[in-house]
Amino acid sequence: MSTMSRAEPSGRVCAGCGGRAFIADSEEFWEDADPGEACCPCGSKEFETAVAFSLAHDGLVRWVTVGLRCRKDGAAGVYADWKIDYGPTGHLLTMV
């Protein structure tokens, strides 16, 4: 899992095949970013990933939150979240 900061987008790399995927609209901003690599306090760098979307009353995505759970010790936390301030946003719901 590569993270930029709690206020910026994220990408992930599959531990099995090495394939990279961007989360939500992250690919649009990746080139200008300086991503870091997520690491659990236990030293592990392999996580199960969950993505949550906060929707406004009109159904538009307003926030994207990425949570990680360490595969080694089970520690979990929020590793990235960012505000979405444009529309339409329906396409983001399938980009995890």
Order of alpha helices (4+ residues) and beta strands (2+ residues): beta-beta-beta-alpha-beta-beta-beta-beta
